[in-house]
Amino acid sequence: MTDTEIVLYQTDWCSYCARVRDALDDLQLRYRIVNVPDEHAQRTQLRDLFGATGVPSITDGEVKIADDDDAIIEYAEQKYGKSA
């Protein structure tokens, strides 16, 4: 397992979040999960961090990617993948 600073903001029921978790697990990365409220109006932490309330979203140090599973997976593969 590779240690990272990745924090994944997600919900358990979100299929896009599951896709990101699967990709991070396939890359054998250690990351932290923050489960956010189901209601967008209650996702103040996300709004403060990203200016948006969609999931999945990640931070990795200074890197922030909001509400885009494809971009998150591409970032993780480029930074932490086998060719990195």
Secondary structure as GFF3:
##gff-version 3
##sequence-region A 1 84
A	DSSP	beta_strand	2	10	.	.	.	ID=ss1
A	DSSP	alpha_helix	15	26	.	.	.	ID=ss2
A	DSSP	beta_strand	29	35	.	.	.	ID=ss3
A	DSSP	three_ten_helix	40	42	.	.	.	ID=ss4
A	DSSP	alpha_helix	44	50	.	.	.	ID=ss5
A	DSSP	beta_strand	57	60	.	.	.	ID=ss6
A	DSSP	beta_strand	63	65	.	.	.	ID=ss7
A	DSSP	alpha_helix	69	80	.	.	.	ID=ss8
###
